[in-house]
Amino acid sequence: MRVAIIGAGVAGLACAERLDSLGATTQLFDKGKRPGGRLSTLVLDDFAWDFGAQYFTVRDPRFADRISRWEAAGHVARWTDGPDGAWIGAPTMASFLAASCADRDVRFGALVQAVHPVEGGWQLSGPGWEESPFDAVVIAVPAEQAATLIGLHDLGMAREAAMVRSAPCWTLMAAFPEPLPGAPDVLRSAGAISWAARNESKPGRPSAECWVIQAGGEWSARNLERDQEGVAQDLLAHLAELIGAPLPEPIFLKAHRWRFAMPQGGNGAPLWNADLKLGACGDWCMAARIEDAWLSGHELADRVVETLGVSATPVKTAEVA
Ligand SMILES: Cc1cc2nc3c(=O)[nH]c(=O)nc-3n(C[C@H](O)[C@H](O)[C@H](O)COP(=O)(O)OP(=O)(O)OC[C@H]3O[C@@H](n4cnc5c(N)ncnc54)[C@H](O)[C@@H]3O)c2cc1C
């Protein structure tokens, strides 16, 4: 059984790991240059900023089991100075997903523009390429992009995706020549800034004073189309206000706009059409959390296997560390 998975974020890779462990063959396609999607770290010499997801928590025993093996291999760590129960990828947020890609067939730089039924299954196509046949297709991309890929084939599923609305998030990466006076490692607020964190308080990060500052959903939506320099200056001023002291002159500033950061909606489960052998997973199906994205991919793999009848006995007992 050959399954195409579109998207090598948490959800797509969780689905691939589970399918592989149940005896399927998977092929992943991602338009980006690296795995992880919204788990992103910018590293510049001795500076680093986790500018997407900040940390994750672990509640479900299936996720806990996988995390304990990644911990043993050194790909995730507890963030003891962070929020209660916080885990992070180490040394970057997506390190555990990069490890999962190591012996897996993942094609990066492969934008999938369409999926079509062909003789013997499904075909995927993008700019200047096409590949087939696949017995099943899993779409593990954000809701807004998933709706377009699904639309021609399953209107009900496309409607579920189209109903999801994602809140944007302007994120500022800043570095300072000295520690910010009197600032705790993590700040939360209900104002313009919803979260600010000293990145070097996470294990395995360089020691330079690097801050990740996230604007709240409402502020981000109101300022969505502004240029990044103006947003950077505004967020810096809001940070000074939050800390209650003037900031030293920054030595690096860069604002990143996440247009589709945090999905709201979703029906609490991945989507699967057993007749078409077409499904979708991702945080938008469940909740905007890394753990939920992982669970959506893991659970969708079980649905795929139920339909296609691959052996339910794991053929690989341990996924790659
Ligand atoms: C700023 C920010 C802060 C966050 N903070 C937290 C947090 O602290 N804790 C937490 O648990 N969660 C947090 N989240 C949410 C968390 O990042 C997501 O829930 C999770 O990463 C979603 O994973 P995913 O696999 O569903 O989607 P994604 O990570 O979006 O992965 C989708 C992948 O699909 C690829 N793709 C998209 N379209 C195509 C296409 N047509 N063809 C090929 N490839 C395609 C993309 O390149 C991407 O790699 C945050 C998110 C953001 C943006």
The ligand as an SDF file (V2000), in Angstrom:
LIG
                    3D

 53 58  0  0  0  0  0  0  0  0999 V2000
    3.1960   31.7670   16.1650 C   0  0  0  0  0  0  0  0  0  0  0  0
    2.6770   30.4240   16.5920 C   0  0  0  0  0  0  0  0  0  0  0  0
    2.7600   30.0450   17.9210 C   0  0  0  0  0  0  0  0  0  0  0  0
    2.2930   28.7880   18.3170 C   0  0  0  0  0  0  0  0  0  0  0  0
    2.4820   28.4060   19.6030 N   0  0  0  0  0  0  0  0  0  0  0  0
    2.1680   27.1410   19.9730 C   0  0  0  0  0  0  0  0  0  0  0  0
    2.5200   26.6640   21.2680 C   0  0  0  0  0  0  0  0  0  0  0  0
    3.1630   27.3620   22.0480 O   0  0  0  0  0  0  0  0  0  0  0  0
    2.1590   25.3980   21.5920 N   0  0  0  0  0  0  0  0  0  0  0  0
    1.5120   24.5640   20.7170 C   0  0  0  0  0  0  0  0  0  0  0  0
    1.2240   23.4030   21.0700 O   0  0  0  0  0  0  0  0  0  0  0  0
    1.2020   24.9890   19.4720 N   0  0  0  0  0  0  0  0  0  0  0  0
    1.5200   26.2470   19.0810 C   0  0  0  0  0  0  0  0  0  0  0  0
    1.2430   26.6780   17.8210 N   0  0  0  0  0  0  0  0  0  0  0  0
    0.4640   25.8000   16.9330 C   0  0  0  0  0  0  0  0  0  0  0  0
    1.3310   24.6720   16.3390 C   0  0  0  0  0  0  0  0  0  0  0  0
    2.4580   25.2350   15.7200 O   0  0  0  0  0  0  0  0  0  0  0  0
    0.4750   23.9200   15.3270 C   0  0  0  0  0  0  0  0  0  0  0  0
   -0.6840   23.4210   15.9870 O   0  0  0  0  0  0  0  0  0  0  0  0
    1.1850   22.7330   14.6560 C   0  0  0  0  0  0  0  0  0  0  0  0
    2.5100   23.0380   14.3240 O   0  0  0  0  0  0  0  0  0  0  0  0
    0.3940   22.3660   13.4080 C   0  0  0  0  0  0  0  0  0  0  0  0
    1.0110   21.3090   12.7140 O   0  0  0  0  0  0  0  0  0  0  0  0
    0.4210   20.8100   11.3230 P   0  0  0  0  0  0  0  0  0  0  0  0
    1.2380   19.6630   10.8990 O   0  0  0  0  0  0  0  0  0  0  0  0
   -1.0580   20.6050   11.4930 O   0  0  0  0  0  0  0  0  0  0  0  0
    0.5460   22.0260   10.3140 O   0  0  0  0  0  0  0  0  0  0  0  0
    1.8290   22.8400    9.7970 P   0  0  0  0  0  0  0  0  0  0  0  0
    2.8670   22.9400   10.8500 O   0  0  0  0  0  0  0  0  0  0  0  0
    1.2910   24.1230    9.2490 O   0  0  0  0  0  0  0  0  0  0  0  0
    2.4250   21.9360    8.6320 O   0  0  0  0  0  0  0  0  0  0  0  0
    1.8600   21.9250    7.3400 C   0  0  0  0  0  0  0  0  0  0  0  0
    2.9660   21.6570    6.3200 C   0  0  0  0  0  0  0  0  0  0  0  0
    2.3270   21.5900    5.0250 O   0  0  0  0  0  0  0  0  0  0  0  0
    3.1630   22.2210    4.0630 C   0  0  0  0  0  0  0  0  0  0  0  0
    2.2770   22.6280    2.9490 N   0  0  0  0  0  0  0  0  0  0  0  0
    1.2320   23.4880    2.9870 C   0  0  0  0  0  0  0  0  0  0  0  0
    0.6140   23.5350    1.7710 N   0  0  0  0  0  0  0  0  0  0  0  0
    1.2940   22.6690    0.9540 C   0  0  0  0  0  0  0  0  0  0  0  0
    1.1490   22.2550   -0.4000 C   0  0  0  0  0  0  0  0  0  0  0  0
    0.1520   22.7100   -1.1850 N   0  0  0  0  0  0  0  0  0  0  0  0
    2.0390   21.3720   -0.9090 N   0  0  0  0  0  0  0  0  0  0  0  0
    3.0480   20.8630   -0.1460 C   0  0  0  0  0  0  0  0  0  0  0  0
    3.2350   21.2230    1.1590 N   0  0  0  0  0  0  0  0  0  0  0  0
    2.3530   22.0950    1.7050 C   0  0  0  0  0  0  0  0  0  0  0  0
    3.7890   23.3910    4.8270 C   0  0  0  0  0  0  0  0  0  0  0  0
    5.0130   23.7740    4.2120 O   0  0  0  0  0  0  0  0  0  0  0  0
    3.9970   22.7800    6.2270 C   0  0  0  0  0  0  0  0  0  0  0  0
    5.2990   22.2130    6.3790 O   0  0  0  0  0  0  0  0  0  0  0  0
    1.7030   27.9090   17.3730 C   0  0  0  0  0  0  0  0  0  0  0  0
    1.6380   28.3030   16.0350 C   0  0  0  0  0  0  0  0  0  0  0  0
    2.1310   29.5380   15.6420 C   0  0  0  0  0  0  0  0  0  0  0  0
    2.1130   29.9080   14.1820 C   0  0  0  0  0  0  0  0  0  0  0  0
  1  2  1  0
  2  3  1  0
  2 52  2  0
  3  4  2  0
  4  5  1  0
  4 50  1  0
  5  6  2  0
  6  7  1  0
  6 13  1  0
  7  8  2  0
  7  9  1  0
  9 10  1  0
 10 11  2  0
 10 12  1  0
 12 13  2  0
 13 14  1  0
 14 15  1  0
 14 50  1  0
 15 16  1  0
 16 17  1  0
 16 18  1  0
 18 19  1  0
 18 20  1  0
 20 21  1  0
 20 22  1  0
 22 23  1  0
 23 24  1  0
 24 25  2  0
 24 26  1  0
 24 27  1  0
 27 28  1  0
 28 29  2  0
 28 30  1  0
 28 31  1  0
 31 32  1  0
 32 33  1  0
 33 34  1  0
 33 48  1  0
 34 35  1  0
 35 36  1  0
 35 46  1  0
 36 37  1  0
 36 45  1  0
 37 38  2  0
 38 39  1  0
 39 40  1  0
 39 45  2  0
 40 41  1  0
 40 42  2  0
 42 43  1  0
 43 44  2  0
 44 45  1  0
 46 47  1  0
 46 48  1  0
 48 49  1  0
 50 51  2  0
 51 52  1  0
 52 53  1  0
M  END
$$$$
